[in-house]
Amino acid sequence: MSTQLNLYEHLANELGALIHSRVLAPGERLPSIRHLAQQKRLSISTVMQALRLMEDRGLIDAKPQAGYYVRHRARMLAVMTDAEQMAEPAFVGINNLLMRVLKANEDKSIVQLGSAWPPDELLPVKRMQKTVASTARRDPGLLSRVSCYDTNEPEFLRQISRRALDWGQLDPNEIVVTGSCTEAISLCLRAVAKPGDTIAIESATYFVLLQLIESLGMKALEIPTHPKTGPSIDAIEVALNAKLIQACLFVPNANNPLGCIMPEENKKRLADLLTQHNVPLIEDDIYGDLCFTPERPWPVKAYDSSGNVLLCSSFSKAVSPAARVGYVVAGRFAQEVALLKMVSSGATSHFFQAVLADFLNCSSYENQVRKMRRVLAQRIARMSDAVCASFPQDCSVSEPQGGFVLWVQMPAQVDALALHDSAIGQGVAFMPGQLFSASGKYRNYLRLNCGNPWGPEVESAVSKLGELVHRQLDQPGGATPVQSGGIALKQVSGIHLSS
Ligand SMILES: Cc1ncc(COP(=O)(O)O)c(C=O)c1O
């Protein structure tokens, strides 16, 4: 059989087998061309031909001046392109399903690869303990202060504005302190849209954003989203021209679940387009400080000259999920948002605003996010390797550029919800893909929380998941192909993507 193959194909197959058996691991550098030629007694051009073939097979990548590297399977994650589908605006209906999944995931004995909370061990619990005590000693009045009108703590606003200096100047009058990022987004949605309006979202998107849209009686339009560069600006432009959307709700820095970051030129183009069409953007920047890029990526708000962008965030991911302090820089909607905040939940704890202001005022916060970025990038890489080792070959994983979740695409026949039910039976929780779409997409996807420290428990949980996927695929007649969740782009009210 092999006598039919050329020398370069032999070499490509031989190296390919080493990659499949993980002797050569994802991210590892291949021996140099010269070394391979000497070792294998082949010419340089034969080796180069073999490497080109391996590149075409999606096994390796060339890095200029650095050689060839084993590709992480992430690159193969399905990319939504022009030919892909954009569903029509639709009412969302995930609340019941989500409640079912969250209830099943609640069991403490289950290995938690579901909810995306940072593990206690990575949070600055001791430092917060000290800050809580010193703040209470310094200003005991904060423990009883409550204000109906002035709900913001000035020092907290100052720290938020100070942290934004890298990319722009914030007007403290535009800031409304909230009980969480979720509350900030909920208030923004109510300020910029009404029941029946359509909100453009990334596809896939964080299920709580879908829940908010659902609970407010609004519709969602899923914008095709590239796993590396985020939502297609061309598609957004098409939707704006067709007057299909009244607002956008995006997570441009490390989207959950894809982990992608919108390139700066896309952010600028988006801000300009939205200004032109007078359509607001609710920007969820909760993972902005937890991106793995050399520089902290700017928010779209940095390119907003019209007050059209409402920038939301909180300290739930990097400092304390329990403190329940978030904020929104609400641009031209500041007054409406402030009023909605006042009538819906009154002031956010002045005490915890002051505690966070103290925490942000020294090097503690910078040290904390630097540590988290380093550790989380390692844990994601570890999880990604483990998934590639246990799941079937034709699965692909995302390459998150921030945050701490991994998005896994499985063969089309796999039903993530059925997989979830069997996994709970085996003591493993994850988030099934169906929760991340308003239109039934992502039935064969799942999201894994990578924040937990790596150890035998997590390793065995991932391997159990891989086994369950294999088992679903092996079931005779059990494989039901995925139904398309959307309709062809060109059929949607005359929408076409231009490129
Ligand atoms: C994109 C995104 N936004 C918001 C939140 C929730 O933040 P908070 O706890 O401040 O409401 C999460 C949590 O998973 C998230 O992933």
The ligand as a Gaussian input file, in Angstrom:
#p B3LYP/6-31G(d) Opt

LIG

0 1
 C      -20.281000      37.888000      29.631000
 C      -20.735000      37.947000      31.069000
 N      -21.365000      39.049000      31.526000
 C      -21.798000      39.127000      32.800000
 C      -21.613000      38.085000      33.684000
 C      -22.153000      38.174000      35.096000
 O      -21.567000      39.210000      35.835000
 P      -22.205000      39.681000      37.227000
 O      -22.000000      38.589000      38.214000
 O      -21.471000      40.925000      37.590000
 O      -23.634000      39.957000      36.951000
 C      -20.963000      36.922000      33.255000
 C      -20.780000      35.769000      34.171000
 O      -20.568000      34.658000      33.772000
 C      -20.512000      36.859000      31.925000
 O      -19.897000      35.755000      31.449000

